[in-house]
C-alpha cells in the first residue's frame, strides 16, 4: 500500500474561510496515488476543516453569520490568551472537524457534485 504525506501551511489573518481545494488536489496529483483516501488533519486547536460548495459565495457568508450567532465573541469567556476570538475559535472547532477523509479516484479527489438549486416559489 502506497502512502504519501505532505505538510501544507496556510497563513491566515484571523477568522475567515480559505479554499484550499486546489492545493490539496495538487498534492494528490503529486503523490501519484490513483485510488485511495486523502486524509486531512488540521493541527491548530482553534481552526477547522469544512467541506462546502464554492459555487455560491452566499453559502460562506451564511455560515460565518450562523457561527457568529451561536458562538459570539465578547466577554463571555475566561480564556483569551490570543485575543477575543480565541475561545470562540476553540468552540467552533468542537462543532466542526479538525480532520476529513476524501476518496481519491483516478488520481483526483472525489468531490461532491453540485446540483442546480431548486426553484423558489
C-alpha angles and dihedrals in degrees: 000000000000121000129187127185131187134169114230118196119203117189116208138180101220131296113003146112119261124193106222097165096110091049091051092046090052091052091049090051091047090052094063090220111146102185129017143070130308107215116200122191124180113209097195114101097214101041132073146189123246130177112216139148118273097199097091118037089202088076092066092043090052092047092050091048092048093050090048089055098047095038107031124187118235143086093322098104138064096209112075103137093139098033140286094307094053101090094036086055090054091050093049088052090055089054095047132032138282091195139039136186116213122182119238119215125173089355093301135102113259100232131185113273112238113230123198114265119259115258111260119225 
